[in-house]
Amino acid sequence: MNAQPPVSTYAFGEFRLDVESRKLWRDGGDEVPLPSRAFDALVYLVEHRDRLVRKNEFVEAVWHDVVVTDDSLIHAISVVRRALADDPNQPRYVQTVPRRGYRFVAAVRVIADGSTAGADTRAPAASPTSLAAAGTTTERTGTAPPRVDWLAQRKPVSAGLAVVLALAVGVVGSVLWLNPHPNRDTEAHDTGRAVRLFQPAPEGGTIVSGGLLSPDGQCLAFVARDNINGRHALWVRTLHSSELKLLDNTDGASKPFWSPDSRQIAFFANGKLIAVNASGGEPRTIAEVGITAAGGTWAFDDTILFADWAKGLYTVKARGGEPEAVATLDRAARDIAFSWPQFLPDGRHFLYQIVSLDADRTGTYIGDLDTRQSVRLLDTESPAVFAPPRHVLHIQRDMLIAEEFDVRTLQLTGRATVLARGVSPPSPADENVVSAASGLIAYRHGIRQQRLAWVDRTGAVLSTVQMPAEVFNPRVSPDGSRLLATSSVTTNPGLWLASLSRAEFERLDTDAIAPLWAPDGARIAYTARGGFDLMVRSTASEAPRRLVTGGAIKILNDWSPDGEHIVYTERDDRTKLDLWGVRIGDGTVFPILATPFNEMQARISPDGNWIAYVSDEEGALEVYAQRYPELGERYKVSVSGGGQPQWRRDQREIFYVAPDHTIVAVPVDDGQRPVFGSPRRLFRAPFTGGPDNARDNYAAAADGDRFLVDGSAADVSDAAITVLVNWPAETGIAMQTGSQHLE
């Protein structure tokens, strides 16, 4: 084939790439055929040859209109390499950067009008336009929407600067949150493009939740942790200005949600459901709800629906009252948790998530307050979010997906569209929620990756521990040679036994939560069937023995040093979380500590004479110690909050987790009059959740010189909140204003 190559091409090696005509030529005039996606992938690599192109960015740029996996990217790169006769082991053109992405490594010339414009070898792309005076930057990369970074500081944004920003971004719609009087519906409709805005953490803080958009689309709320004192509190951003406000008296806030009129924000803290005006003021308590809340939603008739992951769904009026059960976990169906409810526009139907050991039951459901019936909408493990007027959003394989949804028939009606990649689904511990309102979507990037590591008393990493799956509740064997942990009960269930000296793993069971070691290291205990059965077995291949069954969910705490009994936590409607014991010999259960407050996370001292545990009797969770088993005088161990206590083997120290995730050591002098000394802060750990976690986030070595820490949150802790403006433009549908309501 001897056709002349078109003008405006990239030249590299023996090839010329024409973007406009979408053809690849070899020297001599021969055309090299490439499938459409492979051609797009090559163009994207060449145009971004100055840097590494990460996998998520690559897929979002080339496959932005369809749902694909990494296999599609790998296949496209393989096709490109075959076309270029490129050896992946000794690449001349496309270099693989393991676990990160790809880089175009050949020198490139830009040819225009048939002449060489210069050797563009590795020339850097234009840097982002910077508006340093306002601390705001704009960036355009490939096919991704324009990006705007907000300032967290309270700096005014002038009308003139807003116009400059609009010109820099090239989208009038980007002005709409900087202009004091935006007309979002008109501007977003007219631009026909999506814009991404970014809200970083407040100065001196870390964002610990997703962003919650108010129903009117004017404000963004989120929870942030103060990096000095570790307290969690609510922040509100007014989207049409740079004002970022801390709401006073919201200490301990988690899982916030808006009132339908966008004037109030409800949240959970210290076992209570609380509401506060979005403009500030004194919070008010709506109801006592316990410490296992898993999200809530607020209807126009002032009905609040919230989830207790351990029990079910409840309603309560916003003015206050006693919560009423709407749905309870179906133990026969092997339910583990209900979470993340959200009312649909009629205020009677709602979305919520069921997590079950039965994969055919796990998913997002539509519930009905009137009939108390529900039907499964999606079989994904991620909860779904309604995005007015006609979409639901959910996360699948780290992709944020929008699917068309008919609020009248309550059925999915259209194709799935990927809006973003590298997004992790929320859990009751990790509140990485997605929200939507008025043509906006808020989410956070970040993929949780397991990082089990041994660290010293300063937090310096000594070594890492490789596991075959993401695991929780790490427990080190009494001799320090093995690790016991459990993986997700829904995605990759298993009770894992691992060597700490070499990469050896064994899956002991597939239905297991919260394991314990016996003091002799020959037996283990765990719960099965979603926490209702307490099982004991040897580490050898014998069948497990069911020690206790039925009742409420059990969370195992510790195995007594004499090997005679196990301490566990169980919930009672009247006395909340209580400490119970069960005798190994005959399975007899007995109460240890039951008060009107929550008691949990108990650890017995190595000599068996003390028990450390956590209680919220003073409001916040604190660590206490008492003589055991007589439970005499109580001693407070922690200061300003704490949880997850663990003893050093020689009993000279107790460790605990502070609210800011710092591992704290408290010296112990067990004399005639026991003394628990002043807490010493050792290091701050990067794990998800806090002292109230039902799972263990760390394990102290016997000598107290090392700690095995789960740092799974490391990749998301610094992520800003992304707000996608005019997101329907990403799906190729027309923007519609208003909300649909059922008649």
C-alpha positions in Angstrom: 0.0 0.0 0.0 1.7 3.2 -1.2 -0.7 6.0 0.0 1.0 9.2 1.3 0.7 9.6 5.0 -1.5 12.5 6.2 0.0 15.6 7.8 0.2 16.3 11.6 1.7 13.1 12.8 3.9 11.8 15.6 7.0 10.0 14.4 8.9 7.5 16.5 11.3 4.8 15.4 10.1 3.4 12.0 6.5 4.5 12.6 4.3 7.6 12.1 1.1 8.0 13.9 -1.6 10.3 12.5 -4.3 11.2 15.1 -6.8 12.9 12.8 -7.1 10.1 10.3 -6.6 7.4 13.0 -3.9 5.6 11.1 -0.5 4.1 12.0 2.1 4.0 9.2 5.4 2.2 8.9 8.3 3.8 7.0 7.9 2.9 3.4 4.2 3.9 3.4 2.6 0.7 4.7 -0.4 1.1 7.0 -0.3 -1.0 10.3 -3.8 -1.9 11.2 -4.9 -1.3 14.9 -8.3 -1.9 16.5 -10.0 1.3 17.7 -9.2 0.9 21.5 -5.6 -0.1 20.8 -5.2 2.9 18.6 -6.6 5.2 21.3 -4.3 3.6 23.9 -1.2 4.2 21.7 -2.2 7.9 21.1 -2.7 8.4 24.8 0.7 7.0 25.6 2.4 9.1 23.0 0.7 12.3 24.0 1.6 11.7 27.6 5.1 10.4 26.9 6.7 12.8 29.5 5.4 10.7 32.4 4.0 7.4 33.7 0.4 6.8 32.8 -1.3 4.9 35.7 -3.7 2.1 35.0 -6.8 3.8 36.4 -6.1 7.0 34.4 -5.5 4.9 31.3 -8.7 2.9 31.5 -10.7 6.0 32.3 -9.4 7.9 29.3 -9.7 5.1 26.7 -12.7 3.1 28.0 -14.6 6.1 29.6 -17.9 5.0 28.1 -18.1 1.3 29.0 -17.5 -1.0 32.0 -14.3 -2.9 31.6 -11.6 -4.6 33.8 -7.8 -4.3 33.7 -7.9 -7.3 31.3 -9.1 -4.9 28.5 -6.1 -2.6 29.1 -3.6 -5.5 29.2 -5.1 -6.8 25.9 -4.9 -3.4 24.2 -1.2 -2.9 25.3 -0.5 -6.4 23.9 -2.0 -5.5 20.6 0.0 -2.3 20.4 3.2 -4.1 21.1 2.5 -6.7 18.4 1.8 -3.9 15.9 5.1 -2.2 16.9 7.1 -5.5 17.1 8.0 -4.4 20.6 9.5 -6.8 23.1 8.0 -6.3 26.6 11.2 -7.6 28.2 13.4 -5.1 26.3 10.9 -2.4 25.3 11.7 0.2 22.6 8.3 1.9 22.8 6.0 0.8 25.6 7.5 0.1 29.0 5.5 -1.7 31.8 5.9 -0.3 35.3 4.9 -3.2 37.5 1.6 -2.7 39.5 1.5 1.0 38.4 1.1 1.6 34.7 2.9 2.2 31.4 5.3 4.7 29.9 6.1 5.5 26.3 10.0 5.5 26.2 10.9 6.2 22.5 11.9 9.6 21.2 9.1 11.3 19.4 9.1 13.9 16.7 6.1 16.1 15.9 5.5 16.5 12.2 3.2 19.2 10.9 2.4 20.1 7.3 4.8 17.4 6.1 7.9 18.9 7.8 9.7 18.1 11.0 8.9 20.6 13.7 11.8 19.5 15.9 13.0 16.6 17.9 10.3 16.5 20.6 12.2 13.9 22.6 10.5 13.5 26.0 9.3 17.1 25.9 7.2 17.8 29.0 3.6 18.6 28.6 2.3 22.1 29.5 2.1 22.5 33.3 -1.3 23.3 34.9 -2.4 26.9 34.9 -1.8 28.2 38.4 -3.9 30.9 40.1 -1.6 31.2 43.1 -3.3 34.3 44.5 -6.3 32.2 45.3 -4.6 28.9 45.9 -6.6 27.4 43.1 -5.2 25.3 40.3 -6.7 24.0 37.1 -5.6 21.1 35.1 -6.6 19.3 31.9 -5.2 15.9 31.2 -6.1 13.8 28.2 -9.9 13.2 28.0 -10.5 13.7 31.7 -12.8 16.5 32.7 -11.1 19.8 33.9 -10.0 19.7 37.5 -10.3 22.5 40.1 -8.7 22.3 43.6 -10.4 24.3 46.3 -8.8 26.1 49.1 -9.7 24.8 52.6 -8.9 28.3 54.0 -11.5 31.0 54.4 -10.3 33.2 51.6 -12.8 35.3 49.6 -13.1 34.6 45.9 -13.7 37.8 43.9 -16.0 37.9 40.9 -13.0 38.8 38.7 -11.0 35.8 39.8 -14.1 33.6 39.2 -14.1 34.8 35.6 -10.4 34.2 35.2 -10.9 30.7 36.6 -13.7 30.1 34.1 -11.5 31.1 31.2 -8.6 29.0 32.5 -10.8 25.9 32.8 -12.7 26.6 29.6 -16.0 25.8 31.1 -18.5 28.4 32.3 -20.0 25.8 34.7 -16.9 25.9 36.8 -17.9 29.5 37.9 -21.1 28.3 39.5 -19.6 27.5 42.9 -17.4 30.6 43.1 -20.1 33.0 42.0 -22.2 34.1 45.0 -25.5 33.8 43.0 -25.1 30.8 40.8 -27.7 29.4 38.5 -26.5 25.8 38.5 -29.3 24.3 36.5 -29.0 26.6 33.6 -25.2 26.8 33.5 -24.7 23.1 33.9 -27.2 22.4 31.2 -25.6 24.9 28.8 -22.0 23.8 29.2 -22.6 20.2 28.2 -19.4 19.1 30.0 -18.5 17.7 33.4 -16.1 19.4 35.8 -14.3 17.9 38.7 -13.7 20.0 41.8 -11.7 18.9 44.8 -12.1 19.6 48.6 -8.9 18.9 50.6 -8.8 18.3 54.3 -9.0 21.3 56.6 -5.6 22.6 57.8 -4.3 20.3 60.5 -6.9 17.7 59.8 -7.6 14.4 57.9 -10.9 13.7 56.1 -12.4 10.4 57.5 -15.6 10.2 55.6 -17.0 10.7 52.1 -18.5 14.0 51.1 -22.3 14.5 51.8 -24.0 16.9 49.3 -27.0 18.7 50.6 -30.2 18.0 48.7 -30.3 21.5 47.3 -26.7 21.0 46.0 -25.5 24.1 47.8 -23.3 22.6 50.6 -20.9 19.7 51.2 -20.6 18.1 54.7 -17.9 15.7 55.8 -16.2 14.4 59.0 -12.6 15.3 59.6 -10.2 14.2 62.4 -8.1 16.8 64.2 -4.5 15.6 63.8 -3.6 17.0 67.2 -6.3 15.8 69.6 -7.7 13.0 67.4 -11.3 14.3 67.7 -13.8 13.7 64.9 -16.1 16.6 64.0 -18.4 17.8 61.2 -17.3 20.4 58.7 -19.5 22.1 56.1 -18.5 23.8 52.9 -20.7 26.3 51.1 -20.1 25.4 47.5 -20.6 28.8 45.9 -17.9 30.3 48.2 -14.6 29.4 49.8 -16.1 29.2 53.3 -15.3 26.0 55.2 -16.9 25.8 58.7 -16.3 23.6 61.7 -19.6 22.8 63.4 -19.0 23.1 67.2 -20.1 20.5 69.6 -20.1 17.7 67.0 -17.2 15.7 68.6 -17.3 12.0 67.7 -19.5 12.5 64.7 -19.8 9.7 62.2 -22.0 8.8 59.2 -23.7 12.2 58.7 -26.8 12.7 56.5 -28.8 15.8 55.6 -32.4 16.8 56.3 -34.5 17.1 53.1 -34.7 20.9 53.4 -30.8 21.1 53.6 -31.0 23.0 56.9 -29.9 20.3 59.3 -27.4 17.5 59.4 -28.0 14.3 61.5 -25.1 12.2 62.7 -24.2 9.4 65.1 -22.0 10.0 68.2 -21.5 8.2 71.5 -24.4 5.8 70.9 -26.8 8.7 70.0 -28.6 10.0 66.9 -28.0 13.7 66.9 -29.1 16.7 64.7 -27.5 20.1 64.3 -28.3 23.1 62.1 -26.0 23.3 59.1 -25.3 26.9 60.0 -24.2 25.9 63.5 -25.7 26.0 67.0 -26.4 23.6 69.8 -26.9 20.0 68.7 -30.0 18.1 69.9 -30.3 14.4 70.7 -33.0 12.6 68.6 -32.7 9.1 70.1 -30.4 6.6 71.8 -29.4 4.1 69.1 -26.3 2.3 70.3 -22.8 2.2 68.9 -23.4 -0.1 65.9 -25.2 2.4 63.6 -24.5 2.0 59.9 -26.0 5.0 58.2 -29.2 7.0 58.1 -31.6 8.9 55.8 -34.2 11.7 56.4 -37.6 11.9 54.6 -39.8 14.9 53.9 -42.3 13.9 56.6 -39.5 14.0 59.1 -39.2 10.3 59.4 -35.6 9.2 59.9 -34.6 5.7 58.8 -31.3 4.3 60.2 -29.5 1.0 60.2 -28.1 -0.9 63.2 -25.7 -3.3 61.4 -26.1 -5.9 64.1 -29.9 -5.8 64.3 -31.7 -4.2 61.4 -33.5 -1.1 60.2 -35.3 1.4 62.5 -37.4 4.5 62.1 -37.7 7.5 64.4 -39.2 10.9 64.1 -36.8 13.8 63.7 -38.4 15.5 66.7 -37.4 12.6 68.8 -38.9 9.4 70.3 -38.4 5.7 70.6 -37.0 4.0 67.5 -39.3 1.5 65.9 -38.1 -1.7 64.1 -38.8 -1.8 60.4 -36.7 -4.9 59.4 -34.5 -7.3 61.3 -31.6 -9.4 60.1 -32.7 -12.8 58.9 -30.5 -15.3 60.7 -31.9 -18.2 58.8 -30.7 -16.5 55.6 -27.3 -16.0 57.2 -27.5 -12.2 57.2 -24.6 -10.3 58.8 -25.5 -6.7 58.5 -27.9 -4.1 57.2 -26.4 -0.7 56.3 -26.6 2.6 54.4 -30.3 3.2 53.9 -31.4 6.1 51.6 -35.0 7.3 50.9 -36.2 7.4 47.3 -38.1 10.6 46.2 -41.5 9.3 47.5 -40.2 9.1 51.1 -41.7 5.6 51.5 -39.4 3.4 49.4 -35.7 3.3 50.2 -32.5 1.7 49.2 -30.4 -0.3 51.7 -27.6 -2.9 51.7 -27.7 -6.4 53.0 -24.4 -8.2 53.8 -24.9 -12.0 54.0 -22.8 -15.1 54.1 -25.1 -16.2 51.3 -23.8 -14.6 48.1 -27.2 -14.9 46.5 -28.6 -12.6 49.2 -25.9 -10.0 49.5 -26.7 -6.8 47.6 -28.7 -3.6 47.4 -32.4 -3.8 48.1 -35.4 -1.6 47.7 -37.6 -1.6 50.9 -41.1 -0.3 51.4 -42.1 1.3 54.7 -45.8 0.6 54.1 -45.7 -3.1 53.2 -42.4 -3.9 55.0 -41.4 -5.9 51.9 -38.1 -5.6 50.0 -36.7 -6.8 46.7 -33.1 -7.0 45.5 -32.1 -4.4 43.0 -28.3 -5.1 42.6 -26.2 -8.1 43.5 -23.1 -6.1 44.1 -21.3 -5.9 47.5 -21.4 -2.1 47.4 -24.3 -0.1 48.7 -26.2 1.9 46.0 -27.0 5.6 46.1 -29.9 7.3 44.4 -28.7 10.2 42.1 -31.7 12.4 41.1 -33.5 12.3 38.9 -33.0 8.8 37.4 -29.8 7.0 38.3 -28.4 4.8 41.0 -24.7 4.8 41.8 -22.6 1.9 43.1 -19.0 0.7 43.2 -17.9 -2.5 41.5 -14.3 -3.6 41.3 -13.2 -0.1 42.4 -15.2 1.6 39.6 -17.9 4.1 40.4 -20.8 3.2 38.1 -24.1 5.0 37.2 -27.1 2.9 36.1 -30.4 4.4 34.9 -33.3 3.7 37.3 -37.0 4.3 37.0 -38.4 5.6 40.3 -41.9 4.7 39.3 -41.3 1.0 38.4 -38.3 0.8 40.8 -36.3 -1.0 38.2 -33.0 -0.5 36.3 -33.7 0.6 32.8 -30.4 1.5 31.0 -26.8 0.8 30.5 -24.0 1.1 33.1 -21.5 3.9 32.8 -18.2 4.3 34.6 -17.8 7.7 36.2 -14.5 7.1 38.0 -12.0 4.5 38.9 -10.0 3.8 42.0 -12.9 4.2 44.4 -13.4 1.9 47.4 -16.9 1.1 48.7 -17.9 2.2 52.1 -18.2 0.0 55.2 -19.5 0.7 58.7 -15.8 1.2 59.7 -14.7 3.1 56.6 -17.3 5.8 55.7 -16.1 6.4 52.2 -19.6 7.1 51.0 -20.8 8.5 47.7 -23.5 11.1 47.5 -25.5 12.9 44.7 -27.7 15.9 44.4 -28.7 18.5 41.8 -26.4 17.2 39.0 -23.5 16.8 41.4 -21.7 13.7 42.7 -19.2 13.5 45.6 -16.8 10.7 46.2 -13.2 10.0 47.3 -10.5 8.2 45.3 -8.5 5.6 47.1 -8.3 1.8 47.0 -7.8 0.0 50.3 -4.8 -2.2 50.2 -3.7 -4.5 52.9 -0.4 -3.5 54.6 0.3 -5.6 57.6 3.7 -4.6 59.0 5.8 -5.0 62.1 6.7 -1.6 63.5 8.9 -0.6 66.5 7.8 1.7 69.3 8.4 4.8 67.1 6.3 3.4 64.3 9.3 2.6 62.0 8.6 -0.3 59.8 10.7 -3.4 60.6 9.2 -5.9 58.1 6.0 -6.6 56.3 3.7 -9.7 56.5 2.3 -11.1 53.3 -1.1 -12.7 53.4 -3.1 -14.4 50.6 -6.1 -12.1 51.2 -7.0 -8.9 53.0 -7.4 -10.0 56.6 -8.8 -8.5 59.8 -8.4 -9.2 63.6 -4.8 -10.2 63.6 -3.8 -12.4 66.6 -0.2 -13.5 67.1 0.3 -17.0 68.7 1.6 -17.2 72.2 5.0 -18.3 71.0 5.1 -15.4 68.4 5.7 -17.7 65.4 2.2 -17.7 63.8 -0.6 -15.4 62.9 -4.3 -16.0 63.0 -6.7 -13.7 61.1 -9.9 -13.8 59.1 -10.7 -12.4 55.7 -13.9 -10.8 54.3 -16.9 -13.0 54.9 -18.4 -12.0 51.5 -15.5 -11.6 49.0 -12.9 -14.1 50.1 -14.0 -15.8 53.3 -11.5 -17.6 55.4 -9.9 -18.3 58.7 -6.2 -18.1 58.0 -3.2 -19.5 59.8 0.1 -18.0 58.6 3.8 -18.4 59.5 5.5 -15.2 60.6 8.9 -16.4 59.5 8.1 -17.5 55.9 5.3 -17.3 53.3 3.2 -20.3 54.4 -0.6 -20.0 54.7 -3.4 -22.3 55.4 -7.1 -21.7 55.3 -8.6 -23.5 58.3 -12.2 -22.7 57.6 -14.4 -20.5 55.3 -17.0 -19.4 57.9 -15.2 -17.6 60.7 -14.9 -14.2 62.4 -12.7 -12.8 65.1 -10.3 -15.6 66.1 -8.6 -16.2 69.4 -5.6 -18.3 70.4 -5.7 -20.7 73.4 -2.9 -20.0 75.8 -1.2 -23.3 74.8 -1.3 -22.3 71.1 -2.8 -25.7 70.2 -6.4 -24.6 70.0 -8.3 -21.7 68.5 -11.7 -20.2 68.9 -13.8 -18.1 66.5 -17.4 -17.3 65.7 -19.4 -18.7 62.7 -22.7 -18.1 61.1 -22.4 -14.4 61.2 -21.3 -14.3 64.9 -24.0 -16.5 66.4 -22.0 -19.7 66.9 -18.9 -19.8 69.1 -16.6 -22.5 67.7 -13.5 -24.2 69.2 -11.0 -26.4 67.3 -7.4 -27.4 67.3 -5.0 -26.0 64.8 -4.7 -29.5 63.3 -7.3 -30.8 60.9 -10.0 -31.9 63.3 -13.7 -30.8 63.0 -14.6 -27.7 65.1 -16.8 -28.0 68.2 -19.8 -25.7 68.6 -19.5 -24.4 72.1 -22.4 -21.8 72.1 -25.1 -21.2 69.6 -28.0 -18.8 69.1 -28.8 -15.7 71.0 -27.2 -12.4 69.9 -24.0 -11.8 67.9 -20.9 -12.6 69.8 -17.6 -10.8 69.5 -14.7 -12.8 71.0 -12.4 -10.8 73.3 -9.9 -13.1 75.0 -9.1 -16.6 76.2 -8.3 -16.9 80.0 -4.6 -17.7 80.8 -5.7 -20.9 82.6 -7.5 -22.1 79.4 -10.8 -22.6 81.3 -13.0 -19.9 79.7 -13.5 -17.4 76.9 -14.6 -13.8 77.3 -16.9 -12.3 74.7 -19.1 -9.4 74.1 -22.8 -9.7 73.5 -25.5 -7.1 73.0 -28.6 -6.8 75.2 -31.4 -4.3 74.3 -31.5 -3.2 77.9 -27.9 -3.1 79.0 -26.3 -2.6 75.6 -22.9 -4.4 75.0 -22.0 -6.6 77.9 -19.1 -8.9 78.8 -19.9 -12.6 79.1 -17.9 -15.8 79.7 -18.2 -19.3 78.5 -16.6 -22.4 80.1 -14.6 -24.5 77.6 -15.5 -27.7 79.4 -19.3 -27.7 79.3 -20.2 -24.6 77.4 -21.8 -22.9 80.4 -22.2 -19.2 79.9 -22.0 -16.6 82.7 -22.2 -12.8 83.0 -19.0 -10.9 83.7 -20.0 -7.3 83.5 -23.4 -5.9 82.5 -24.3 -2.3 83.2 -26.6 0.3 81.5 -23.4 1.3 79.5 -21.4 -0.5 76.8 -18.6 -2.8 77.9 -16.4 -4.5 75.3 -12.8 -5.3 74.1 -11.8 -7.1 77.3 -8.3 -8.5 77.8 -7.3 -10.6 80.8 -3.8 -10.0 82.2 -1.2 -12.7 81.7 -1.4 -13.8 85.4 -5.2 -13.9 85.2 -5.7 -11.5 88.0 -6.8 -8.4 86.1 -9.2 -7.6 83.2 -8.8 -4.5 81.1 -11.9 -3.5 79.1 -13.5 -0.5 77.4 -16.6 1.4 78.6 -18.5 4.5 77.6 -19.8 5.2 81.1 -18.3 8.7 81.1 -19.6 9.4 77.6 -16.5 8.7 75.5 -14.9 5.3 75.3 -12.2 4.8 77.9 -10.0 1.9 79.0 -10.5 0.6 82.6 -9.0 -2.2 84.6 -10.4 -4.2 87.5 -9.3 -7.2 89.6 -10.5 -10.4 88.1 -12.7 -12.3 88.6 -14.0 -10.5 91.6 -14.3 -7.1 89.9 -13.5 -4.8 92.8 -12.3 -1.3 92.5 -12.2 0.1 89.0 -9.1 1.9 87.7 -9.1 4.3 84.7 -6.2 3.5 82.4 -6.7 5.8 79.4 -6.8 9.6 79.2 -9.0 11.5 76.8 -10.4 8.4 75.2 -9.1 5.0 74.2 -9.9 1.4 73.2 -8.5 -2.0 72.1 -6.3 -2.6 75.3 -3.6 -5.2 75.2 -1.2 -6.4 78.0 2.5 -6.8 77.7 3.5 -10.4 78.7 5.4 -9.3 81.8 2.4 -7.1 82.8 4.5 -4.0 83.1 2.5 -2.1 80.4 -1.0 -1.9 78.9 -1.3 -0.6 75.4 -4.3 1.0 73.8 -5.5 3.0 70.8 -6.2 6.7 71.3 -8.9 8.5 69.3 -6.3 9.9 66.9 -5.0 6.3 66.2 -2.0 6.7 68.3 -0.7 3.6 70.1 -0.3 4.5 73.7 1.7 2.7 76.5 0.7 2.9 80.1 3.1 1.6 82.8 1.7 -0.7 85.4 3.0 -1.2 89.0 1.0 -4.1 90.4 1.9 -3.7 94.1 -0.1 -3.5 97.2 -1.8 -0.5 95.7 -1.8 -0.9 91.9 -0.7 2.1 90.0 -1.5 2.8 86.3 1.0 5.4 85.3 0.8 8.3 82.9 0.1 7.3 79.3 3.0 7.6 76.8 2.2 8.2 73.2 4.3 5.9 71.0 3.3 6.4 67.3 0.3 7.1 65.2 -1.0 4.2 63.1 -2.6 4.6 59.7 -5.5 2.1 60.1 -9.2 2.7 59.4 -11.7 3.3 62.1 -10.9 4.1 65.7 -10.9 2.8 69.3 -14.5 1.6 69.0 -13.8 -0.8 66.1 -15.3 -4.2 66.7 -12.1 -5.7 65.0 -8.6 -5.5 66.2 -6.4 -3.1 64.3 -3.1 -4.1 65.9 -1.3 -6.9 67.8 1.4 -6.2 70.4 4.4 -8.5 70.5 4.9 -10.3 73.9 7.8 -8.0 74.9 6.0 -4.8 73.8 8.9 -3.8 71.5 7.0 -4.5 68.3 3.5 -4.1 67.0 1.8 -5.7 64.0 -0.3 -2.9 62.5 -3.0 -3.1 59.8 -2.3 0.0 57.7 -5.0 -0.6 55.1 -6.1 3.0 55.2 -2.8 4.4 54.0 -3.8 4.9 50.4 -7.0 6.9 51.1 -6.2 9.0 54.3 -4.9 12.0 52.3 -7.5 11.8 49.4 -9.5 14.9 48.8 -13.2 14.8 48.2 -14.0 14.9 44.5 -17.2 16.7 43.4 -18.2 15.9 39.8 -20.3 18.8 38.4 -22.8 18.1 35.6 -22.0 14.5 35.9 -24.7 13.4 33.4 -22.4 14.7 30.7 -20.2 11.8 31.6 -23.0 9.4 30.8 -24.0 11.0 27.5 -27.5 11.9 28.7 -29.1 15.3 28.8 -29.1 17.1 32.1 -32.6 17.3 33.7 -33.4 19.5 36.6 -35.6 18.9 39.5 -36.6 15.6 41.2 -39.1 13.0 40.2 -41.7 12.1 42.8 -44.1 9.2 42.9 -47.7 10.2 42.7 
